[in-house]
Amino acid sequence: MIGGVQAGYNWAFGGWLFGLEGDINWLGRNNDRGYDFSRYGEPRMGHYETSNEDSDRPSRPPHLTVTNHTYSWSGNGSANTLGTIRARFGFTTDRALFFVTGGAAFRNGDNSATITDTETVITTGNRWGTNSWTPDSQRTVTTTTYTRTGNGNKVGWALGGGLEYALTENISTKIEYLHAQFGNGDSGYSSGLLNDCQNFFGDSKNSIDIVRVGLNYRFVSAAPAPVLARY
């Protein structure tokens, strides 16, 4: 949902119209994204250390160690307000105005991303027991989390068009489509808090498409006209 207010000024000449207008809109827009992936380590062969009393043993028992990582990424981007300052140009027929519009756009919002790295180390093999090898298995799990937040304020451009219809001399209604585009960008996340973590990269597409219906009150500077005057 979106709601807002606008103000502007129009100049009419013949069947054409040129205007300037600005608006501010309150948005309730949140985008959540997330994904998970795993990175499995290669098994590594090793040997347990042998104590002095075991030094007469012919060899030390081997063991295998595998280190796996499971990464979870989640991101959120919100847009709280959207404002534009635009020119519009159109032509009129009877009480209808068909127009195109374009100009600058401004967006306010926030964004954040959280990466969780769960490291699992599994070691399995045999240790020396009193008189023989003893089966052994170890499993350790370590979880670290890194969160990054940012300011989502953006400046871009807006382009669109629509239809405005005069209900009376002073009141008109309109339907309008508007595309607001802000700079797309790449972002990378990397932190020493993450165990054996590779860099994370993401791209953000910052655009807003709006179809809105409005009701306008027009201050007419010309002489009074009939109630259902032409545009």
C-alpha positions in Angstrom: 0.0 0.0 0.0 1.0 3.6 -0.6 -0.4 6.9 0.3 0.7 10.5 -0.1 0.2 14.1 -1.1 1.2 16.2 -4.0 1.2 19.8 -5.2 2.0 21.5 -8.5 1.3 24.2 -11.1 -0.1 23.8 -14.6 0.1 26.1 -17.7 -2.5 25.5 -20.4 -2.0 26.7 -24.0 -4.4 25.7 -26.7 -4.9 22.0 -26.3 -1.6 21.4 -24.6 -0.6 21.5 -20.9 2.8 21.8 -19.2 3.1 21.4 -15.4 5.5 21.0 -12.5 4.7 19.0 -9.5 6.2 17.4 -6.4 4.9 14.6 -4.2 5.8 12.6 -1.1 4.5 9.1 -0.4 4.6 6.9 2.6 5.5 3.3 1.7 5.2 0.0 3.6 7.7 -2.0 1.5 9.9 -4.7 2.8 11.9 -7.3 0.7 13.3 -10.3 2.4 15.8 -12.7 0.8 17.8 -15.7 2.0 19.6 -18.8 1.0 21.8 -21.5 2.5 24.7 -23.5 1.1 27.4 -25.8 2.4 31.1 -26.2 1.8 32.5 -29.7 2.5 36.1 -30.0 3.4 38.5 -32.6 2.2 39.4 -35.4 4.7 42.8 -35.0 6.2 44.9 -37.9 7.5 46.8 -37.4 10.8 48.2 -39.2 13.7 47.5 -38.9 17.4 50.5 -38.0 19.5 52.1 -40.9 21.4 53.0 -40.6 25.0 56.3 -41.7 26.4 54.9 -45.0 27.7 53.6 -45.8 24.2 56.9 -45.0 22.5 57.7 -48.7 22.1 54.6 -49.2 20.0 55.5 -49.9 16.3 53.3 -47.0 15.0 50.8 -44.4 16.0 47.1 -45.0 15.1 45.9 -42.8 12.3 42.7 -40.6 12.3 40.7 -38.6 9.7 39.5 -35.1 10.2 36.9 -33.4 8.1 35.8 -29.7 8.5 32.5 -28.7 7.0 30.8 -25.3 6.8 27.1 -24.4 6.4 26.5 -20.8 5.5 23.1 -19.1 5.9 22.6 -15.6 4.4 19.5 -13.4 4.9 18.9 -9.9 3.7 16.2 -7.3 4.2 15.6 -4.0 2.3 12.9 -1.5 3.3 11.6 1.7 1.6 9.8 4.0 4.0 9.2 7.1 1.9 9.4 8.1 -1.7 9.4 11.6 -3.1 9.6 13.0 -6.6 9.9 16.4 -8.3 8.7 16.1 -11.9 7.7 18.0 -15.0 4.7 16.8 -17.0 3.5 17.4 -20.5 0.2 16.4 -22.1 -2.7 17.2 -24.4 -6.3 17.7 -23.5 -9.5 16.5 -25.1 -12.8 17.6 -23.7 -12.4 17.1 -19.9 -9.5 14.5 -20.2 -5.8 15.1 -20.0 -3.3 12.5 -21.3 0.2 13.2 -20.0 3.8 11.9 -19.6 5.9 12.9 -16.6 9.5 12.6 -15.5 12.0 14.0 -13.0 14.0 13.3 -9.9 13.1 10.7 -7.2 14.2 10.4 -3.6 13.9 7.3 -1.4 14.4 6.7 2.3 14.9 3.3 3.8 17.2 0.8 5.5 18.9 -2.4 4.6 20.7 -5.2 6.5 22.3 -8.6 5.8 23.2 -11.4 8.3 25.6 -14.2 7.6 25.7 -17.3 9.9 28.6 -19.7 9.6 28.2 -23.1 11.3 31.5 -25.0 11.3 31.4 -28.7 12.1 34.7 -30.6 12.7 34.5 -34.4 12.7 37.5 -36.5 13.8 37.4 -40.3 13.7 40.0 -42.9 14.2 41.6 -45.1 16.9 43.6 -44.3 20.0 45.8 -46.6 21.9 43.9 -48.3 24.7 45.5 -50.3 27.5 46.4 -53.2 25.3 44.8 -52.3 21.9 43.4 -49.5 19.8 40.2 -47.9 21.0 37.7 -46.5 18.5 37.4 -42.8 18.9 35.1 -40.1 17.3 34.9 -36.4 18.1 32.5 -33.8 16.8 32.8 -30.0 17.5 30.3 -27.4 16.2 31.1 -23.7 16.2 28.6 -21.0 15.1 29.5 -17.4 14.4 27.3 -14.6 13.0 28.1 -11.4 11.2 25.5 -8.7 10.6 25.9 -5.6 8.5 23.4 -2.7 8.3 23.2 0.3 6.0 21.3 3.4 5.1 18.9 3.0 2.2 18.6 6.6 1.3 18.8 6.9 -2.5 18.5 9.5 -5.2 17.4 8.6 -8.7 14.9 9.3 -11.5 11.2 8.8 -12.1 9.3 8.4 -15.4 5.7 7.6 -16.1 2.4 8.7 -17.5 -1.3 8.7 -17.0 -4.8 10.2 -17.4 -6.4 13.0 -15.5 -10.1 13.7 -15.8 -11.9 16.9 -14.7 -15.0 16.2 -12.7 -15.8 19.8 -12.0 -14.1 23.1 -12.6 -11.9 22.6 -9.5 -11.9 18.8 -8.9 -10.2 16.2 -11.0 -9.2 12.6 -10.6 -6.3 10.8 -12.1 -4.7 7.4 -12.6 -0.9 7.3 -13.0 1.9 4.8 -13.5 5.3 5.8 -12.2 8.6 3.9 -12.4 11.3 5.2 -9.9 14.8 3.9 -10.5 17.7 4.2 -8.1 21.3 3.0 -8.6 21.8 -0.7 -8.7 24.9 -2.0 -6.9 27.1 -4.8 -5.8 27.9 -5.5 -2.2 30.4 -7.8 -0.5 30.5 -9.2 3.0 33.6 -10.5 4.6 34.6 -10.7 8.3 37.2 -12.3 10.5 34.4 -13.4 12.7 33.5 -16.1 10.2 35.4 -19.3 10.3 37.2 -20.1 7.0 34.6 -17.9 5.3 34.9 -16.9 1.7 33.7 -13.6 0.5 29.9 -13.2 0.0 28.7 -11.0 -2.9 25.3 -9.8 -3.7 23.6 -7.3 -6.1 20.8 -5.0 -5.3 18.2 -3.7 -7.7 16.7 -0.5 -6.4 13.5 0.3 -8.3 9.9 1.0 -7.4 6.9 0.7 -9.7 3.7 2.4 -8.7 0.1 2.6 -10.1 -1.8 5.1 -8.1 -5.2 6.9 -8.2 -5.5 10.5 -7.0 -8.0 13.2 -6.3 -6.9 16.8 -7.0 -8.3 20.2 -6.2 -7.3 22.8 -8.8 -7.1 26.5 -8.1 -8.3 28.0 -11.3 -7.0 31.5 -12.1 -9.2 32.2 -15.1 -12.8 33.5 -14.9 -15.4 31.1 -13.5 -16.6 28.4 -15.9 -19.6 26.0 -15.9 -19.6 23.3 -13.3 -18.6 20.6 -15.8 -16.2 22.8 -17.6 -13.8 21.3 -20.1 -10.2 20.7 -19.0 
